[in-house]
Amino acid sequence: MHKEVTRIFLTGATGVMGMAGLREFMKFPEDYHITVLARDSKRNRKKLQPFIEKGIGVIWGDLLDENSLKKGIESADVVLHVGGMVSPMAEHYPEKTLKVNVGSMKSIIKLVEEEEAQDASRAIKVVYIGSVSQYESRTPPNHWGKVGDPLKGAKFDAYAESKIKAEEALVNSRLRKWVSLRQTAILHPGLLTKANDPVTFHVPLKGVIEWVTTEDSGRLLERVSRPDIPDDFWGKCYNVGGGKAFRLTNLEFERGILKALGCPPPEKIFEPNWFATRNFHGMWFEDSDDLDDILHFREPDTFEKALGRLKKQTPWYFKLVPLAPAFIIKAFMKQVASHPELGPLSWIKTLNNERISAAWGSLEEYSKIPSWKDFKEPHLSKISPTPNPKSGGRHWDKGL
């Protein structure tokens, strides 16, 4: 008997999650026919060439070009919309972020609705990758959350705004089968090369993130594309997290990354008042296991093992980092934190009251940030206060 092949249309194939998904799909060549949308560049052609040689199709185009999207959608069974502007570029280009992220989602909805209108029996599955940034700013003790909690991005966060608006368009669409997977931060090698971006200092040291590995993220894209997904899975939103082993405070994460690079600890190369204390997304998920219970995309893993894998993938010159004295690294990082537009120290220097209010509450609150000597590191239980809530995903409610 001839086995039916699932036709996949993937955006964002050259990004972290999209590329991980491609690698996963390549493990099942008899089950899928993959078409990806990618911008035509020398870099993207090089990245995709190994997959092209294995038979994937490529539409060289742009997320805002409806003709490019139409080519992929008209023959697809599943649309995986992973592409878009992400952090830290989103902070540097907020207007473009809104245009690309919201515009591409609306175009995909329009094109899929047109395809389904032509064939009453056809239901194209649309999988949208949302974001943990859609939730309001969280810090302990209010650091646990779930689908159904208020959606309110941090102030000045165009990325969060774009993800909320794009998801709202999806939820209010006439699509027959859609799902939004609110992705958390992904552990990938690029994190080790972004230390020179001032957005690093927007992250509160006492905040939290429940991370997920690149490998699990790629596996998620393949699992959600399987034809045997139950009907009641669709029309809902789910959180994507790595579970208990990947629940970290931001300071714990900093320690882990620096140790993996052979750098001195945070106390040697940062000051606590270089960092914001609020107005940044991040939470641990009470309903973290819901999606895995359905799709079984996680593999047994730990943060330490994942860091070990990342370290092996860093460029050769990172081996020179341990040779740099702590005072040199600290001087460099202070310059990063002083970036004239996005560096928190520049907001203090220029008395940017809007930014100061968002990042710390007030100049007075900023002055109260303790030195490392008096800094109290949060020690939090990694076990959900409401284990296994079994929400099964939630329908989107603008009133929440």
N, C-alpha and C positions, 0 to 999 in steps of 0.2 A: 504494500500500500504506500502511495506517495505521501510523504510527510509535508504538512502545510508549513510554509515559512512565514514568520512574522516580519513585516516590513517596518523598520524603524527609521524615523527622521529625527536626527539629533542636532541641536544647536549647542554652541559652546564646546565643540569637540576638542579644541586646542587648549582649553583651560584645564585646571586641576581635576575637577570632578568629571568633566567630559572625557578627558584622556583616560582616566581610570576606568570609566565606563566602556570605552572602546576596547581596552585591554581585556575586560571581562567578557564582552561580546565575542571576542576572537576565540574564546574557549568553546564556543557553541556555533561553529560555522554552518552546521546543517539546520540550525533553528532560526537564524535571523538573516535578513538582508538589510545592511546598514547604509543609509545615506546621511551625510553630514553637511551642514552649512558652515563655511569658513571664509574669512576674508582672504583675498588673494595677496599673499606676501611670500617672500623668500623663506622667512622663518616658518610660516604655517605649512608651506609645501614640504619643507624638510621634515617637520614633525609628523605630517600625515603620510608621507611616502611609504613607510613600512606597512601601513594599513591599506593603502591603495593597492600595493602589491598583493595583499591578501584578499582583495575583491570588494572593498567598500567603495561606495560612490561618493563623489564630492561635488557639491554645488558651490562654486566660488562666487560668493556674494556677500550681502550685508543684512543685518537684522532689520534694518528699516526699509529694505527693498522688498516690496510685496511680491514681485515677480520671482525673486529668489526663494522666498518662503513658499510660494504657491507650488513651485516645482517639487519641493520636498513633501509638502502636505498632500498633494493630490493622489499620491500613490502610497501613502502611509497607513499602517494600522495603529501605530503608536507614535505620538509626537512627544519627544523628551526635550522640554524647553529649559535648558541649563544655561544658555548663553546670556550675556549682559555685562554691564559695567559693575565691577566689584571694588571693595576696599583693597588698597588705599587709594586707587585711582579715582574712585567715586567721590572722595573728599576733595580731591584736587579739581574735579570737573563736575560739580553738582548739576548744572543745567543739562549737560550732555547725558548724565546718568539718568535723569528723569525722562528725557526724550527717548533714549534707547530702551530702558527697562520697561517703561509703561507702553511706549509705542509698539514695541515688538510683540508684547503680549496681546494688545488689542488687534494687531494685524493677524496674529495666529488665530485668535478667536473668530474674527471675521471670515477668514479663509476656511476654517474648519466648519463653521456654520453653513457656509455656502456649499461645501462638499456634502454635508449631511442633508441639506435641503434638496439636493438633487437625487438622493437615494435614501428613502425612508428606513431602509434596513441597515444602513451603515452607521456605525458609531465609532468614530476615531477617538482613541484614548489619548487624552492630553495630560501629561504629567508636568506640572510646574514646580520648579525648585525655588521655594520661598526662603525665608531667612529668620534666624533667631532675632535679628535686629528689629523685626516687626513689633516685638514686645517692648513695653516701656522700660526705662532704665531701672535696673535692680541692683541693690547691694544688701549684704547680710544685715539683719536677719530675714529680710524679704527677698531671698534669693532663689526660692523654689517657684516653679510655675508650670502651666499646662495649657494645652489648646483650650480656648474658651476664655483665657485671660484677656484683659484689654490690649488692643493693638494701638500703640502710640510710640513712634520712633523718637529717639533722642533729638533734642534741639540741634539744628544745623546738620542733621544727618539726612542728606538727600537720598542716600542709598536705601535707608529704612523707609522713607516716604515713598520711594519708587516701588519697593517690594509690596507695601501695603496697597498702593493704588493698583498695581498690576494684579494682585490676588483678588481685590474687590471686583475688578473687571471680569476675571475668570468666574468667580462665584455667581455673579449676576448675569452670566452668559446663558445661552440656550444650548450649550454643549451637552451631549448625552452622557459622556463619561469623562470626568475630570477629577484631578486630585492635586492638592498642594502639599508639598513636602517641605516643611520649614527647616532648612538645613542649619546646623550649628557650624562653628568654626572647624575647618578641616586641617588636620596635621599633615603638612606637606613640606618638602624641602625649601620651597620659596620663603617660608617663614624665617629661615635662618639667614636669608639675604636681605631682609627688609628692615634691619636695625637702623638704617639711615633715613627712615621715614618718620616725620614728626607725629604721625597718627599713633605710633607706639605709645606716646605719652598721654593719649586721650583715655587710655585704659586704666581704671582705678586699681591700685594694688590690692585693695581689699575686696574687689569684685570677684565674680566667678564666671567660669565657662565650662560647659560639658562638651568636650571635644569629640571628634569622630575621626577615624583614620581615613586616609585616601583609599585604601583597599576596600574598606567597608562601604565607602561612598560609591565606588565603582560597581561593587556587587549589588548595591541597592538599585542602580539603574537597570541592571539586567533582570533582577528579580521582579521589579515592578512591571516589566515588559512581558512577562510570561502570560500565556493565554488563559491560564487556569485561575486567575485572580477572582475571588468571589465578587458578585455584583454589589454587595453592600459595602465594599471597600471604597467605591467611587462616590464622588460628590461630597468629599470631606477634606479636612486638613489634619495633618499629623506632624508631630515633632520628630526630627532626626537627631539622635544623640548616640554617643558611644556607650552609655551606661555607667554604672558605678565606678569602674576602673578609670574612667576618663573625666571624672568630676574633679576639677582643680580650682583653687583660688588663682587669681592672676599672678600673685607673687610666687606661688608654687610653680606655675608654668614658667615664669621668668627664671627661677632657680634651675629648673630642668633644662631649659634651652641653653643657658649660660654654661652649665656644667657639661653639656654635650659638646659645646664648642671649645671647651677648655678655657673658658673665660673666668675671671674672678666673680665672686657672688655679687648680687645686687648692691649690697651695702658698700662695696668697694668702688662701684662705677656709676651709681645713680644717687640722687637725693630724693626722699619721699615727696618733697614739694615741687618736683618737676612733673609730677603726674596729676591728672584730674582725680577728683574723689567721687564724681557722680557724672550723670549724663552720658552713659555708655551702655550699650546692650550687653547682656550676659546673664544667664540663669542656668540652674540645674532643673532638669525636667522630671516632674512627678510621673508623667505618662511616657517616659523614655522608652519603655519596653513594648509599648503597644504596637508600633510599626514592625519591630523585629519579630513579635509573636505571629504576625501575619506573613511577612516576607522572608524572615530568617536570613538577613543579610550580614549579620555580624559573625565574626570569627573570634574565638578566645584570644585575648590580647591584653597587653598592659601599656600604660603610658611610657614606661621605661623601655620596653621592647620597641615601641613605635619610634621613640627618639633615636634608638640605636640604628634603625633602618634609615631614618632621615640623615643621620650623620654620614652614613656611607654614600649618600647621594649628593653631598655638598661639593662645590668646586674645590679643586686642589689647594687653592690659595687660603682656604679656611684653616688649613693645617698650620698656617703661620700665625693665626690669632693668639695662641697661647704665648707667643714670644713678645707680644706687646705688653708693656707695663700697665698696671691698673690706672695710673694717673693719665696716661695717654688716652686710654679708652674712655675714661671719664670726661676728659676735655672734649673729645669728639662727640660724645653723647650729649653733652651740655649744648653744643652747637646745634645738634639736631633738635633738642627741646626748645631752642630759641629761634626756630624757623620763623621768618617774619609774618607769615599768615596763619600757619597751623600749629606752631609751637606754643605750648602753654606758657613758657617763660616770656614769650613775646607779648602775650596778653597782659601779663603783669607789668611789663616794662612800659607798654603803651596805654595802660589803664583802660583796656577794652572791656567796658562794664558788662556788655552783653555776654561775651565769652566767659568772663570771670564769674558772672552769676550762674551760667550754665554749668561750668566745670567745678565750681566750689561752693556756690551759694552766695558768697560775698567776699570782698577783700579781707574782711575781718576773719571769716572762716578760713581763708587761705593762710592767714598769719598764724593760725592755731595748729597747722599741720606739724606734727612732731618730727624731730630728727630720728635717725635710726635708733639712737640710744633709748628713746621712749616709745618707739613704734611698737604697737601691739599687733602681732601677726594673727589673723583669724585661723582658728582651728575648728573646722566644721565637720559634722557627721555627713558621710557620703550616702547614707541610706535615706531614701525618700520618706518624708513624714506621712505620706499616704501611699504605701507600697501597692503596686498593681491595681491602680484605680480602674483599669480596663475601660477607658473611655471609648476605645474603638474609633478614635478620631471624632471630630466635632464638625457639625455644620457651622458655617460662618455666620456670625450674628453681629451686625453693625452696632447693635445696642449694647454689646458687652464692653 
